[in-house]
Amino acid sequence: MAFTDWVTEPALRTVVCKHADAKKYVVNNVLTPGQTYEVKNETDEFIFVIDNTGKVGGYYKTYF
């Protein structure tokens, strides 16, 4: 799946954000704890979701 098509492709599944407390990055601006997000792609370490900005972003799995 090409990353340019992720926004229009159907979601693989949905996940719920558990927390947005990041040590190194500012995540609380784009993820809301308790909100459900559509998973567009997934790797061993990251989940790519459509965040609060309306764009696809990659986040550590620990947030979900």
C-alpha positions, 0 to 999 in steps of 0.5 A, a space after each residue: 500500500 502506497 503511503 499517498 493512498 493511506 488517507 483514502 484507503 479503508 481502515 485496517 482496524 480502530 484503536 483507542 488512545 490510552 495516553 498522550 504523555 510523551 517524554 521526548 515528543 509533543 503528542 498531546 496536540 495531535 492525540 486525545 486520550 480516550 478517542 478512537 482512531 482508524 489504523 491505516 498502516 502498522 509496523 512492529 514499532 509504529 501505528 499510522 493513524 489519522 490524528 486530530 489534524 486530519 493527516 496520517 501520522 506515525 506514533 509509537 504503539 505505547 500510546 494505544 
